[in-house]
Amino acid sequence: MTFVVSPIPPEWLTSVRRHGVDDSGACYDSFTADEPGEALRCCLREAEAGERLALVAYRPAGATGAYREIGPVFVHADPCEGYREPGHYPASFRPRRQVLRAYDKAGRIADAIMVEGENAEAGIEQLLNRPEIETVHSRNVLYGCYMFAIDRT
């Protein structure tokens, strides 16, 4: 099965950086990473120590009503190259266990499974092979934070 992995839309980030307000209405503020490891949702890799980052509130597309959450995500404070391999599961996420949360055409949660990064494609295929599934969100196991979206090509 082919799929496309989508980071946070660059247009959204441009708007947040320009207007200084995220999806929660909070002011955009940057900081310098003291250590590596934060999962960046703009380019889908781990941050390196010394990079300028921002922690912002983001409301991902695909969910509606009570299922449409706003949550914290780390991004580069300044524009970056973005994610360059949309047809592949992000290499930086291979060591991470993730929850794949599937949404139906009405934007409701239809299913969720936990996958190890090295087996992510099997979980993606399991969910996207179901005709009622419209999109899948990858989320952090412990905190539930949004990572990226996965859709059929």
Phi, psi and chi 1 to 4 in degrees:
 res  aa     phi    psi   chi1   chi2   chi3   chi4
   1 MET       -  140.4  159.5  168.4  -80.7      -
   2 THR  -101.5  147.1   58.8      -      -      -
   3 PHE  -148.2  167.2   58.0   87.2      -      -
   4 VAL  -125.2  132.6   62.7      -      -      -
   5 VAL   -99.7  127.8  171.5      -      -      -
   6 SER  -119.8  122.8  -59.7      -      -      -
   7 PRO   -75.1 -176.3   31.2  -35.1      -      -
   8 ILE   -57.7  134.0  -71.6  178.6      -      -
   9 PRO   -58.6  130.6  -22.3   32.3      -      -
  10 PRO   -57.8  -32.3  -17.6   25.0      -      -
  11 GLU   -63.9  -38.7  -53.7   79.6   35.0      -
  12 TRP   -64.3  -46.3 -178.8   86.8      -      -
  13 LEU   -62.4  -40.6  -79.2  170.4      -      -
  14 THR   -59.0  -44.3  -62.5      -      -      -
  15 SER   -63.8  -44.1  176.4      -      -      -
  16 VAL   -63.5  -43.5  169.5      -      -      -
  17 ARG   -65.5  -39.9  -70.5  175.7 -177.7  128.7
  18 ARG   -70.2  -46.3 -179.9  179.0  -58.8  128.7
  19 HIS   -91.8  -15.7  -58.9  -67.9      -      -
  20 GLY    75.4   19.1      -      -      -      -
  21 VAL  -136.4  134.8  179.3      -      -      -
  22 ASP   -96.4 -170.5   64.2   19.0      -      -
  23 ASP   -67.1  -15.6  -79.0  -12.9      -      -
  24 SER   -93.5   -5.7   71.5      -      -      -
  25 GLY    89.6    1.8      -      -      -      -
  26 ALA   -78.9  154.8      -      -      -      -
  27 CYS   -73.8  140.4  -68.7      -      -      -
  28 TYR   -76.1  126.6  179.0   81.1      -      -
  29 ASP  -139.8  135.8 -167.1   21.8      -      -
  30 SER  -105.6  164.0   65.3      -      -      -
  31 PHE  -152.1  166.6   65.3   95.0      -      -
  32 THR  -101.0  129.6  -58.8      -      -      -
  33 ALA   -66.2  126.2      -      -      -      -
  34 ASP   -78.4  -29.0  -68.0  -29.7      -      -
  35 GLU  -143.9  163.0   54.2 -170.6   45.8      -
  36 PRO   -77.1  165.5   28.8  -33.7      -      -
  37 GLY   124.2  -21.4      -      -      -      -
  38 GLU   -65.3  134.8  -60.7  -62.0   -8.9      -
  39 ALA   -78.8  112.9      -      -      -      -
  40 LEU   -86.4  126.9  -61.1  170.7      -      -
  41 ARG   -89.4   -3.5  -81.2   43.7  159.9 -121.5
  42 CYS   -86.2  -35.5   47.7      -      -      -
  43 CYS  -126.4    0.1   54.1      -      -      -
  44 LEU    55.3   52.1  -57.0 -177.5      -      -
  45 ARG  -143.0  172.3   68.7  166.4  175.7   81.3
  46 GLU   -84.9  142.4  -70.0 -172.3   -5.6      -
  47 ALA   -68.4  152.9      -      -      -      -
  48 GLU  -106.1  151.7  -61.8  173.1   10.7      -
  49 ALA   -57.9  138.2      -      -      -      -
  50 GLY    93.8   -9.9      -      -      -      -
  51 GLU   -78.2  147.0  -73.6 -171.6  -69.1      -
  52 ARG   -82.9  122.8  -80.7 -179.4   18.0   92.5
  53 LEU  -124.7  170.8  -52.2  178.3      -      -
  54 ALA  -141.1  144.5      -      -      -      -
  55 LEU  -107.4  114.8  179.0   61.1      -      -
  56 VAL  -127.0  161.1  -63.5      -      -      -
  57 ALA   -93.0  130.6      -      -      -      -
  58 TYR  -131.0  140.3  177.6   65.6      -      -
  59 ARG  -114.1  101.7  179.4  179.5  -59.4 -176.2
  60 PRO   -70.0  149.3   21.2  -28.0      -      -
  61 ALA   -73.9  161.5      -      -      -      -
  62 GLY   109.6  -22.6      -      -      -      -
  63 ALA  -113.3  150.7      -      -      -      -
  64 THR  -131.1  167.6   59.0      -      -      -
  65 GLY    56.2 -136.3      -      -      -      -
  66 ALA   -64.6  -18.8      -      -      -      -
  67 TYR   -83.5   -8.2  -63.1  103.0      -      -
  68 ARG   -87.9   95.9 -167.9  156.4 -173.0 -133.9
  69 GLU   -94.7  154.7  -56.6  171.8   67.3      -
  70 ILE  -113.5  132.2  -64.5  176.2      -      -
  71 GLY  -148.6  170.8      -      -      -      -
  72 PRO   -78.0  138.4   29.3  -34.0      -      -
  73 VAL  -141.3  144.6  -65.7      -      -      -
  74 PHE   -93.1  137.0  -72.9   97.7      -      -
  75 VAL  -139.5  164.9  -64.2      -      -      -
  76 HIS   -67.6  141.2  -82.5  113.1      -      -
  77 ALA   -69.2  -28.2      -      -      -      -
  78 ASP  -117.3  159.3  -57.9  -55.5      -      -
  79 PRO   -54.0  142.4  -26.2   35.1      -      -
  80 CYS  -127.2 -175.7   67.2      -      -      -
  81 GLU   -72.3  -14.4  -67.4 -177.6    0.8      -
  82 GLY    76.3 -169.9      -      -      -      -
  83 TYR   -91.2  125.3 -173.7   55.1      -      -
  84 ARG  -100.4   -2.3  -62.2  -68.9 -172.3 -154.0
  85 GLU  -129.8   62.7  -61.6 -176.4  -87.7      -
  86 PRO   -62.5  -19.5   20.0  -29.5      -      -
  87 GLY   -87.3    7.1      -      -      -      -
  88 HIS  -131.7  148.9  -60.9  -79.3      -      -
  89 TYR   -66.7  134.6 -169.6   80.6      -      -
  90 PRO   -59.6  125.6  -19.8   30.7      -      -
  91 ALA   -57.2  -37.2      -      -      -      -
  92 SER   -66.5  -17.0  -70.0      -      -      -
  93 PHE   -96.3   -4.2  -73.8   77.0      -      -
  94 ARG   -55.7  -41.9  -72.4  -78.5  176.8 -152.8
  95 PRO   -75.3   -7.2   -9.7   20.5      -      -
  96 ARG   -97.0  134.8  -65.1  174.6 -178.7  -96.5
  97 ARG   -77.1  135.8  179.1  179.8  -72.1  168.6
  98 GLN  -132.8  155.1  -65.6  -72.5  -73.4      -
  99 VAL   -98.6  130.1  168.9      -      -      -
 100 LEU  -102.1  112.7  -61.7  179.0      -      -
 101 ARG  -105.4  118.4 -170.8 -174.4  -64.0  169.2
 102 ALA   -95.9  138.8      -      -      -      -
 103 TYR  -118.2  142.4  -65.8   86.0      -      -
 104 ASP   -86.4 -178.6   64.6   17.4      -      -
 105 LYS   -63.4  -23.2  -70.1  173.8  176.5   54.4
 106 ALA   -86.2   -1.4      -      -      -      -
 107 GLY    83.4   15.8      -      -      -      -
 108 ARG   -97.4  152.1  -64.2  179.2  -55.3 -118.1
 109 ILE   -66.3  124.9  -65.7  174.7      -      -
 110 ALA  -104.9  -25.1      -      -      -      -
 111 ASP  -173.1  165.4 -157.1   -7.5      -      -
 112 ALA  -154.7  140.1      -      -      -      -
 113 ILE  -136.4  157.2   59.4  173.6      -      -
 114 MET  -104.5  136.2 -171.8  166.4   28.2      -
 115 VAL  -131.0  149.9  -63.7      -      -      -
 116 GLU   -83.9  143.2  -60.2  -66.2  -25.0      -
 117 GLY   -53.7  -36.7      -      -      -      -
 118 GLU   -70.1  -15.5   63.9  -92.5   10.5      -
 119 ASN  -115.0   19.4  -59.2  -41.2      -      -
 120 ALA   -60.9  -40.7      -      -      -      -
 121 GLU   -60.0  -36.5  -72.7   84.2   -5.8      -
 122 ALA   -63.7  -41.1      -      -      -      -
 123 GLY   -68.4  -40.2      -      -      -      -
 124 ILE   -61.3  -47.2  -67.8  166.5      -      -
 125 GLU   -61.6  -43.1 -175.3  172.4   -8.9      -
 126 GLN   -55.6  -43.3  174.9 -173.1  -27.9      -
 127 LEU   -78.7  -47.4  -66.7  169.9      -      -
 128 LEU   -73.4  -14.5  -70.1 -179.5      -      -
 129 ASN   -73.9  -14.3  -85.8  -22.3      -      -
 130 ARG   -83.6  123.4  -66.2  172.6   45.4 -171.2
 131 PRO   -62.8  -25.7   16.5  -24.3      -      -
 132 GLU   -78.7  -11.5   73.8  -85.6   17.5      -
 133 ILE   -83.8  126.1  -57.8  -58.7      -      -
 134 GLU   -96.0  -42.7 -175.0   68.9   18.4      -
 135 THR  -152.1  161.9 -170.4      -      -      -
 136 VAL  -129.8  136.1  173.7      -      -      -
 137 HIS  -108.5  134.3  -69.6  175.4      -      -
 138 SER   -90.0  133.4  179.2      -      -      -
 139 ARG  -135.4  153.6  -67.8 -172.7  169.9 -100.3
 140 ASN   -64.3  136.5  179.3  -73.9      -      -
 141 VAL   -65.2  -49.1  170.4      -      -      -
 142 LEU   -77.7  -43.1  -65.9  177.8      -      -
 143 TYR  -102.9  -14.5  -60.9  104.7      -      -
 144 GLY    78.2    8.9      -      -      -      -
 145 CYS   -66.5  141.1  -59.8      -      -      -
 146 TYR   -64.9  137.8  174.1   83.9      -      -
 147 MET  -111.6  -56.5  -64.2  -66.0 -178.1      -
 148 PHE  -167.1  168.3   50.2   87.0      -      -
 149 ALA  -104.2  152.3      -      -      -      -
 150 ILE  -132.1  128.2  -51.9  159.6      -      -
 151 ASP  -135.1  161.6  -64.1  -70.9      -      -
 152 ARG   -67.2  151.4  -66.8  176.1 -166.1   87.2
 153 THR   -90.0      -   53.7      -      -      -
